[in-house]
Amino acid sequence: MDSTNGSGDRSRAAVSGADWMQPPVEQEGLKRYVATLRERIWIVIATIVITTGIAILYVMTATEVYRGATEMSVNPAPADQSGVVAQLPLLRESADPTRDVETAARYVTNIDVAERVREELDSPLSAEALLGKITAEPVAQSEIIVVRADATTPEEAAELSNAFAEQAIVEQTEELHSFIEDILPGLEKEQENLGETQAGTQLFSDISTLRSYLNGDDPTMSVLTEATPPSAPISPKPVLSVIGGLFAGTILGIAAAFAVQVLDPRLRREEQLRRLYRLPILARIPKEVKKTEAPIDPLSLSPAASEAYRTLRGTLAVQKRNHGDSARVILVTGSSPSEGKTTTAVNLATSLAAAGNSVILMESDLRRPSIGRALGVTPTYGMVSVLIESIDLEDALVTTEQFGANFGLLLADYEGGWISELFALPAARQLIEDAREIADYVIVDSPPLTDVVDALPLASYVDDVLLVVKLGKTTLSKLAQLGELLAENGIKPAGFTVVGTPRPTRSDYHYYGARPGGMRDRLPIGSSKS
C-alpha cells in the first residue's frame, strides 16, 4: 500500500547483479495492514468524530416526521359479469391478484384524489405537495393496501392518510354513480318497450343492480382500519443515526487511511525499507528537537541518540573485523537534504574517535558545507586546497579541543558548484588512499547524490556507502532514484541509518540515565575503552 516510483521497479529489473534492489518476498500479511491503520489511526478517529458529529447535529436539528397508516380492503368485481353490469367502471379481478391490488393502489395516489384531499382539509399545500407525502402499497400477497402519510405532527399524519383513503373511495364512487346516472334513463325506457320478454326481464334485473350501486359506495374498495395518531416519530432516529455515523466514519476512515498511505510519497516506517531493499538497518537514531537546520554536534545530542550512534559504531566495527583489519572508508549520503546525513557523519566520526580510533572526517558537500560551523572550526586549508593546490592532507587537517588529536577534519575551504567537479579528478582517488594510510576510519560526508552527483566518483573509491533516511522526510521516489544510481554504478550500500525513530519510553530511558549530558560525560578522547 506504499507509494513508490512506478519506473523504479522497471529500472531495478534492468540493473544486472543488483540483488539488493530486488524487494524480498512479502511475509507481513495482515500485520502490514494493521501497521498502516496504527500509523494513520488519527485519520480514522478524525473521520469517526466528523461523521458522528454530523449524525448528532442531524438528530438535534432535523424536523420530526410522523407517519400515519390507513388500511384499505380491495375486492375486485368478478370478471365474468355480463350485460350492462360488465360495462361499469369498476376494478375487476384478473388472473394476477397482485396486479389487482397494485391497480387499486394507483387509484389512491393520483392527482384528482390529492385535489379532493386539499379541498377537504382546506390545506395550504398544493395537490402535488400533498401527493408527495403519500404512499400506497400492497401488503405482501394479501388484498390489503396500506396508505401511509408523513407529516410533522401525529394528528396531521393520521388525518392525511385517512383523507386519501376516503377520497379515493369518493372519487371512484362518483365516477361509478355518474356513469350509472348517464345510462339509467335509456335502460329504463328500453325495458318498458321490451316488457315481459326474456330480454326485458334480464334488463330489469340489471337496472335493479345499477340502482343498488347508486345507494352505496364503490363496492371494490373500502376502509378496513383508520389511522390513529402515531406515538413516536419515524425520523430522526437518534440511536440508529449515531450508530450509522460511527459505522460510516469507521469505514470511511479506514478507506481514507489506506488512500493516504497509497498517495503518501514519504517514508514512514522501517517496513517500507525492508519491502524495497535487501539491506540491513544498521542503526536507529531517535527523533531530536532541532531549533535550526544546522547539524547537531555530539555535545548537543540526547543520551538516547548518543547511544544510537554508539550502536552504529559497533555495527561498523564488526563489519571491519569481518573484512580484515584494513582501514575503513565510509561515505555517508542520502537522497535529499535535511535528512540527518551530516549529523550522522559527524557523530559517527566522533563516536569512533571516542573509542580510541584515529578518524578523519571529510566534508565533500562543497555546495552546502556545514560541519565547520557546527563544530566551531574554521580551516586554513581544506578539501579544495588538497585537490588542486598540492597541500598535504596532514597539513590541511584540523582538530578540536573537545575531541582530541585523533579526530581530524578535512573541511570545505571553498564553496560553489564548479568546485565539486574536482571529485572526478585522479587527485580525489589519491586523497582517499592517503587518508586510508593515516587513519583507522575515514568518514566522507557526501551531498545527496540524487540532487548533486558531484561526489558520485567518491562512492566508487570508498569501502562502504551508508545511506541515511529520515522518517517523515525521505521521499520514496528520491530514495528509489538513489538506489538505481548506485546500482547502475555497481555500488552496494552497507545499509541504512534510520533517523527520526520514536524516542525511548520511560521504561527504556533508564538505560541512558548514566550519561545525562550525551557525549559530555563520555571517556576522554583517545581512551581505548568503548
C-alpha positions in Angstrom: 0.0 0.0 0.0 3.0 2.3 0.0 3.7 4.9 -2.6 6.7 4.0 -4.9 8.0 5.2 -8.1 6.4 3.2 -10.9 9.5 3.4 -13.1 11.7 2.3 -10.2 10.7 -1.3 -10.4 11.5 -1.4 -14.1 14.8 0.2 -13.5 15.7 -2.3 -10.8 15.0 -5.2 -13.1 17.3 -3.7 -15.7 20.3 -3.4 -13.3 22.3 -6.6 -13.6 23.6 -8.1 -10.4 21.9 -5.6 -8.0 20.2 -8.2 -5.9 19.9 -5.8 -3.0 17.5 -3.8 -5.3 15.1 -6.7 -5.5 12.3 -6.5 -2.9 12.2 -9.5 -0.6 9.2 -11.9 -0.6 6.3 -10.3 1.2 5.8 -12.0 4.5 3.9 -9.4 6.6 0.4 -10.3 5.5 -2.2 -8.8 7.9 0.5 -7.2 10.0 1.2 -4.8 7.2 -2.4 -3.6 7.1 -2.6 -3.3 10.9 0.6 -1.2 10.9 -0.9 1.1 8.3 -4.0 1.6 10.4 -2.0 2.1 13.6 0.2 4.7 11.8 -2.9 6.5 10.4 -5.2 6.0 13.3 -5.7 9.7 13.6 -7.4 9.8 10.2 -9.8 7.1 11.3 -10.5 8.8 14.6 -11.0 12.2 12.9 -13.3 10.7 10.3 -15.4 8.9 13.0 -15.6 12.2 15.0 -16.8 14.1 12.0 -19.4 11.6 10.8 -20.7 11.1 14.3 -20.8 14.8 14.9 -22.8 15.2 11.7 -25.2 12.5 12.8 -25.7 14.1 16.2 -26.2 17.5 14.5 -28.8 16.0 12.2 -30.6 14.4 15.2 -30.7 17.8 17.0 -31.8 19.9 14.1 -33.9 17.6 11.9 -37.7 18.1 11.9 -39.5 15.2 13.4 -41.6 13.2 10.9 -44.6 11.2 11.9 -46.3 8.5 9.8 -50.0 7.7 9.7 -51.2 4.4 8.2 -54.7 3.5 6.9 -55.6 0.0 5.7 -57.9 -0.4 2.8 -59.6 -3.6 1.6 -59.7 -4.4 -2.1 -62.5 -6.6 -3.5 -62.4 -6.6 -7.3 -65.6 -7.2 -9.2 -66.0 -10.6 -10.8 -64.6 -10.7 -14.4 -67.5 -12.9 -15.6 -70.2 -10.3 -15.2 -72.3 -9.8 -18.4 -74.7 -7.3 -19.8 -74.8 -3.7 -18.7 -73.1 -4.5 -15.3 -70.0 -5.6 -17.2 -69.6 -2.1 -18.6 -69.5 -0.4 -15.2 -66.1 1.4 -14.3 -65.2 -1.0 -11.5 -61.9 -2.6 -10.5 -62.2 -6.1 -11.9 -60.3 -9.2 -10.9 -57.7 -10.5 -13.3 -55.6 -13.7 -13.5 -53.0 -12.0 -11.2 -54.4 -10.9 -7.8 -51.3 -8.9 -7.1 -51.8 -6.7 -10.1 -55.4 -6.0 -9.0 -54.1 -4.6 -5.7 -51.4 -2.6 -7.3 -54.0 -1.1 -9.6 -56.1 -0.2 -6.6 -53.1 1.5 -5.0 -52.7 3.7 -8.1 -56.3 4.8 -7.6 -55.3 6.3 -4.3 -52.2 8.1 -5.4 -53.4 10.2 -8.3 -53.7 14.0 -8.7 -57.5 14.0 -8.7 -57.7 12.4 -5.3 -55.0 14.8 -4.0 -57.1 17.7 -5.2 -60.1 16.4 -3.3 -58.0 16.0 -0.1 -56.7 19.5 -0.4 -60.3 20.8 -0.6 -61.5 18.5 2.1 -58.7 19.5 4.6 -58.5 23.1 3.4 -54.8 22.6 3.1 -52.4 25.4 2.1 -50.3 22.9 0.3 -50.8 22.2 -3.4 -52.2 18.9 -4.6 -48.7 17.9 -5.9 -47.2 18.7 -2.5 -49.8 16.6 -0.7 -49.2 13.7 -3.1 -45.5 13.8 -2.3 -46.4 12.9 1.4 -48.4 9.8 0.4 -47.5 6.2 -0.4 -49.9 3.3 -1.1 -48.5 -0.2 -1.2 -50.0 -3.7 -1.1 -49.4 -5.8 2.0 -47.5 -8.9 0.9 -49.8 -11.2 -1.1 -53.0 -10.0 0.5 -55.8 -7.9 -0.8 -55.0 -5.1 1.6 -53.5 -1.7 0.7 -51.7 0.4 3.4 -51.9 4.2 2.7 -49.1 6.0 4.6 -48.8 9.7 5.1 -45.8 11.6 6.5 -46.3 14.8 8.4 -44.7 17.0 11.1 -47.4 16.2 13.8 -49.1 12.9 14.7 -52.5 14.3 14.2 -51.7 15.6 10.7 -50.2 12.3 9.7 -53.3 10.3 10.7 -55.7 12.8 9.2 -53.8 12.9 5.9 -53.7 9.1 5.4 -57.4 8.7 6.3 -58.3 11.5 3.9 -56.5 10.0 1.0 -58.1 6.6 1.6 -61.6 8.1 2.0 -61.3 10.5 -1.0 -60.0 7.7 -3.2 -63.3 5.8 -2.5 -65.3 9.0 -3.1 -63.5 9.6 -6.4 -64.3 6.0 -7.6 -67.9 6.2 -6.2 -68.6 9.5 -8.0 -67.3 8.1 -11.3 -69.5 5.0 -10.9 -72.6 7.0 -10.0 -72.0 9.4 -12.9 -71.8 6.5 -15.3 -74.9 4.9 -13.9 -76.9 8.1 -14.0 -76.0 8.7 -17.6 -77.1 5.3 -18.9 -80.0 4.5 -16.5 -82.9 6.6 -18.2 -82.2 4.9 -21.5 -82.1 1.5 -20.0 -85.4 2.1 -18.2 -87.1 3.2 -21.4 -85.7 0.2 -23.3 -87.0 -2.1 -20.6 -90.6 -0.7 -20.9 -90.5 -1.4 -24.6 -89.3 -5.0 -24.1 -92.0 -5.7 -21.5 -92.2 -9.2 -20.1 -89.9 -10.8 -22.7 -86.8 -12.7 -21.6 -84.6 -9.7 -22.6 -86.8 -7.3 -20.8 -86.6 -9.5 -17.7 -82.8 -9.6 -17.8 -82.6 -5.8 -18.4 -84.9 -5.3 -15.4 -82.5 -7.3 -13.2 -79.5 -5.2 -14.5 -81.4 -2.0 -13.7 -82.1 -3.2 -10.2 -78.4 -3.9 -9.7 -77.5 -0.4 -11.0 -79.9 1.2 -8.7 -78.4 -0.6 -5.7 -74.9 0.8 -6.7 -76.4 4.3 -6.6 -77.3 3.8 -3.0 -73.8 3.0 -1.8 -70.1 3.5 -2.3 -67.8 1.7 -4.9 -68.1 -1.9 -3.7 -64.5 -2.8 -4.8 -62.7 -0.6 -2.2 -63.3 0.1 1.4 -61.5 1.4 4.5 -60.5 -1.5 6.7 -58.7 0.3 9.5 -58.5 4.0 10.0 -55.2 5.6 11.1 -54.7 6.8 14.6 -52.1 9.5 15.6 -48.7 7.7 15.9 -47.0 7.8 19.3 -43.4 8.3 18.1 -41.8 9.9 15.0 -40.2 7.7 12.3 -37.3 10.1 11.9 -34.9 11.2 13.1 -33.9 8.0 15.0 -31.2 9.1 17.5 -29.7 5.7 18.3 -29.6 4.5 14.7 -28.3 7.8 13.4 -25.4 7.8 15.9 -24.6 4.2 15.2 -24.8 4.9 11.4 -22.4 7.8 11.9 -19.9 5.6 13.8 -20.1 2.9 11.2 -19.8 5.2 8.3 -16.9 7.0 10.0 -15.1 3.7 10.6 -15.5 2.6 7.0 -14.6 6.0 5.5 -11.7 6.4 8.0 -10.2 3.1 7.1 -10.6 3.8 3.4 -9.0 7.2 3.9 -6.1 5.8 5.9 -5.2 3.4 3.1 -5.8 6.0 0.4 -3.4 8.4 2.2 -0.9 5.6 2.6 -1.0 4.9 -1.1 -0.7 8.6 -2.0 1.9 9.4 0.7 5.2 10.0 -1.1 7.3 9.8 2.1 9.0 7.1 4.1 7.0 6.4 7.3 8.1 3.0 8.6 11.1 0.8 8.6 9.0 -1.9 7.0 8.9 0.2 3.8 12.6 -0.1 3.5 12.5 -3.8 4.1 9.9 -4.2 1.3 12.0 -2.1 -1.1 15.6 -3.2 -0.5 17.6 -6.2 0.8 19.8 -4.1 3.0 20.2 -4.1 6.8 19.2 -1.3 9.1 22.4 -0.6 10.9 21.1 2.0 13.5 18.0 3.8 14.6 18.5 7.4 15.6 15.7 8.8 17.9 14.0 12.0 16.9 15.9 15.1 18.2 14.5 18.5 18.8 16.3 20.9 16.4 16.0 24.7 16.5 18.0 25.2 13.3 18.8 23.4 10.1 22.4 23.0 11.2 23.8 19.6 12.0 23.5 18.5 15.6 27.0 18.3 17.2 27.9 15.5 19.5 27.8 17.7 22.6 24.1 18.6 21.9 22.8 15.1 21.4 20.4 13.4 23.8 21.7 10.4 25.6 19.5 8.1 23.5 20.8 9.5 20.3 24.4 9.2 21.5 23.8 5.5 22.4 22.3 5.0 18.9 25.5 6.3 17.3 27.5 4.0 19.5 25.4 1.2 18.1 26.2 2.3 14.6 29.9 2.5 15.5 29.7 -1.1 16.9 28.0 -2.4 13.9 30.5 -1.0 11.6 33.4 -2.3 13.8 32.0 -5.8 13.5 31.9 -5.4 9.7 35.5 -4.1 9.8 36.6 -7.3 11.6 34.8 -9.4 9.1 36.6 -7.7 6.3 40.0 -7.8 7.9 42.0 -5.1 9.7 42.4 -2.7 6.8 41.3 0.8 7.3 37.6 1.5 6.6 36.5 4.4 4.4 32.7 5.1 4.7 30.8 7.6 2.6 27.6 8.9 4.2 24.9 10.1 1.9 21.2 10.3 1.4 18.5 11.0 -1.2 17.6 14.6 -0.2 18.8 17.5 2.0 17.8 17.8 5.7 17.6 14.0 6.4 20.3 14.0 9.1 23.1 12.9 6.8 25.7 15.4 8.1 24.6 14.9 11.7 25.2 11.2 11.2 28.6 11.6 9.6 29.8 14.0 12.4 28.5 11.8 15.2 29.7 8.5 13.7 33.1 10.0 13.3 33.3 11.4 16.8 32.0 8.2 18.3 34.7 6.2 16.5 37.3 8.7 17.8 35.9 8.4 21.3 36.5 4.7 21.2 40.3 5.3 20.6 40.3 5.1 16.8 42.1 7.6 14.6 39.4 9.2 12.4 39.3 11.6 9.5 36.0 13.3 8.7 36.0 14.7 5.1 33.4 17.2 4.0 32.7 16.6 0.3 29.5 18.6 0.3 31.0 21.7 -1.3 27.7 23.3 -2.2 26.3 23.5 1.3 29.2 23.0 3.8 28.1 23.0 7.4 30.5 20.8 9.5 32.8 23.7 10.3 30.0 25.9 11.6 28.5 23.0 13.6 31.8 22.3 15.4 33.0 25.9 15.6 36.1 25.3 13.4 37.5 27.5 10.6 40.1 25.8 8.4 43.2 27.4 6.9 43.3 24.7 4.2 40.7 22.2 3.2 39.4 19.9 0.6 40.0 22.2 -2.4 43.5 23.1 -1.2 44.5 19.4 -1.1 42.9 18.6 -4.5 44.2 21.5 -6.6 46.8 23.4 -4.6 49.0 20.5 -3.7 48.6 21.0 0.1 49.4 17.8 2.0 46.5 16.1 3.6 48.0 16.1 7.1 48.7 19.9 6.8 45.1 20.5 5.9 43.6 18.5 8.7 42.3 20.5 11.7 41.5 19.2 15.2 39.3 20.4 18.0 40.0 20.6 21.7 36.8 18.7 22.5 37.6 15.6 20.5 41.4 15.4 20.6 44.2 14.8 18.2 42.9 11.5 16.9 39.9 13.2 15.2 40.9 15.2 12.2 38.7 17.3 9.9 39.2 18.0 6.2 36.6 20.7 5.7 35.3 22.6 2.6 37.5 25.7 2.3 35.7 26.9 -0.9 32.0 26.9 -1.7 30.5 26.6 -5.2 29.1 24.2 -7.8 32.1 24.3 -10.2 34.5 23.2 -7.4 32.6 20.0 -6.9 33.7 18.7 -10.3 37.1 18.2 -8.7 36.0 14.8 -7.3 36.2 13.4 -10.8 40.0 14.1 -10.9 42.6 11.4 -10.1 43.6 13.6 -7.1 40.4 12.7 -5.4 41.1 9.0 -5.5 44.6 9.7 -4.2 43.2 11.7 -1.4 41.1 8.8 -0.3 44.1 6.5 -0.4 46.3 8.9 1.6 43.6 9.2 4.2 43.3 5.4 4.4 47.0 5.3 5.2 47.0 7.6 8.2 43.6 6.8 9.9 41.7 3.8 11.1 38.5 5.2 9.7 37.7 7.8 7.1 34.2 9.2 7.1 33.2 11.1 4.0 30.2 13.5 4.3 28.6 13.5 0.8 25.9 15.7 -0.6 22.6 13.9 -1.6 23.6 12.1 -4.7 20.2 12.3 -6.4 20.4 16.1 -6.2 24.2 16.5 -6.7 26.1 13.8 -8.4 29.4 15.6 -7.9 30.5 13.2 -5.1 29.5 10.0 -7.0 33.1 9.3 -8.0 34.0 9.2 -4.3 31.4 6.4 -3.8 33.4 4.1 -6.0 36.6 4.8 -4.1 35.3 4.0 -0.6 34.8 0.7 1.2 31.2 1.3 2.1 28.3 3.6 1.5 26.0 4.3 4.4 22.5 5.5 3.4 20.7 7.9 5.8 17.0 8.1 5.7 14.6 10.1 7.9 11.1 9.0 8.7 8.5 11.5 7.5 11.1 13.4 5.4 12.7 11.0 2.9 10.7 10.8 -0.3 10.3 7.2 -1.6 10.7 8.2 -5.2 14.0 10.0 -4.5 15.2 7.0 -2.5 14.4 4.8 -5.4 16.4 7.1 -7.7 19.4 7.0 -5.3 19.3 3.2 -5.3 19.1 3.0 -9.0 22.1 5.4 -9.3 24.2 3.4 -7.0 23.2 0.1 -8.6 24.0 1.3 -12.1 27.5 2.2 -10.9 28.0 -1.2 -9.3 27.8 0.1 -5.7 26.1 -1.8 -3.0 25.4 0.2 0.2 26.3 -1.2 3.6 22.9 -0.5 4.9 20.6 2.2 6.3 20.7 4.5 9.3 17.1 5.5 10.1 16.8 8.9 11.6 13.7 10.1 13.4 12.6 6.9 15.1 10.4 7.2 18.2 12.2 8.3 21.4 12.6 5.7 24.1 9.8 5.4 26.6 10.3 6.0 30.4 10.7 2.3 30.9 13.6 2.3 28.4 15.2 5.6 29.3 16.9 4.4 32.5 19.4 2.7 30.2 20.7 6.1 29.2 20.5 7.7 32.5 24.2 7.3 33.3 25.1 9.8 30.6 22.6 12.7 31.0 24.8 15.1 29.1 25.2 12.9 26.0 28.8 12.9 25.0 29.8 15.4 27.6 30.2 12.6 30.2 32.0 10.1 28.0 35.5 9.0 28.5 38.2 11.4 27.2 39.1 11.2 23.6 41.8 8.8 23.0 40.7 6.3 25.6 40.8 2.7 24.5 37.5 1.9 26.1 34.3 2.0 24.2 
